[in-house]
Amino acid sequence: MFISMMVTALMSFAVSSFLFYFFHPKAIQFGLVDKADHRKLHKGNIPVIGGPALYCTLVFVLYMNQQFTPEVLSFVLCGGFLMLLGMIDDKINLKVSLRLSLMIAITTFLYYFAEFQISSLGNLFSLGEVVLNSASLIFTIIVVIGVISAFNMVDGVDGLLGCLSLISFLALAVLFGVNGKLYLASTCICFIAALIPFLMCNLSMLPRNRYKVFMGDSGSFFIGFTVVCLLIAGSQESMHIDDAIVDPDSPTAFKPVTALWLIAVPVLDMIANIIRRVKDKKSPLHADRGHIHHLLQDMGLSDKQVLILLSAFAIFSASVGVIGGILHVPEVIMSSLLILLLAVYYYFYSHSDKFSGLIHRLFGHQLPTS
C-alpha cells in the first residue's frame, strides 16, 4: 500500500507540474490574470491557475485509481463547479451574494445526496455529545462557507495559502493513516504532491522567476472545499468514503474539535476579522488590508518572514491537533485550549503594536524608523 501511495503521489506531482507549465501561457492569452491594486502589491499581471491545475490533477489521480464512488463523484462534480465559479470570479469579480447563493446550493446538494453532514460536535463540554439534529443543515452550510472563505481570505502573501493548506493536508494524512483510512490518507498525500509545483512557481523558485502564478479564487475555493470535505469525512459518522478502519469501535478518524486545530490559522484570522469589521460597523465580507499577514507586513516584516511566522504557527496548531487526536486527549481539554488560543490570537491581533518589538527581535532586526 505504501509503494502504491508513493507512486500515486509521484504521478500527482508530475501531472501538476505539467499543468502549471501548460496553463501558464493560456491564462495570459485569455486574460485570466491578477492585476495589482491598492490591496495587492505585486508587480505585473500574474496568471491565476492554481484551481484548474490542482483540480485536474486530483481528478486524474482519482480516475487512475478508479475510486469514483458516489460520494467521491459528488465531491468531484461540486468541487469542479466551485473551481469554475472561482475562475469566473477571478475574471469578472462576481457579486458576493451570488457566490454565497451558489455555495449554499452546492452544500445543500451534498447534504442530501452524499450524506455530507455535520450531525455531531462531539462531547465538547463533558456534558454529553452535542447532536445538532434539525440544525445540522444550517450548521453544515455555515461551516462549509466559513472554511472556504477562511482559505480565500488568507491568500495574501506568496506561498501562504499553499503552505497553510499543505500543513493541513499533512496533518489530515497522519490522522487518517494511523486510523486505517488509507484511501483518504492517500488523497491528502496526492494533494500535497500537487501543491509542491504550485509553491515552486508561486515562490519564484524556478530560474529567472519563470512561470510565476497565483492560486486565485478558483484555487482557494477548491482547496477550502477539499479541506472541509476531508474534515467532515474524518470527524462525522455519516460519510462512508473509507470504512477500512483499524478500530471498529471508533468510526471516525478524529473528533470534531480536532478539525479546528488543523485549520486554526485561517479560521482564527477569519473570526478576528469578522469581529473587527462588525465593531467598525462594516460588512463582515468587506475586503481590506486587515488580515494578520497585512498587520505583520505593516510591522515591517518581509513577505518571506510573514510566511515563516504564520507557517510555524500553523505547524504548532496542527501538531497540537494531531497529538491530541492520537493520544485521545479529552475533547473538553482540546476545546478549552482552542478557546484560549482564540483569546490570545485576538489579543495579539487587536494590540499588534504592543508586540512589534518582540516580532522584530524574533527575526533579529530592529524596528523600522519613522
Helices and strands as residue ranges (DSSP letters): H 2-30, E 33-34, E 46-47, H 50-64, H 70-92, H 96-113, G 133-135, H 136-153, H 160-178, H 182-202, G 207-209, H 216-235, H 256-262, H 264-279, H 292-298, H 303-326, H 331-350, G 352-355, H 356-362
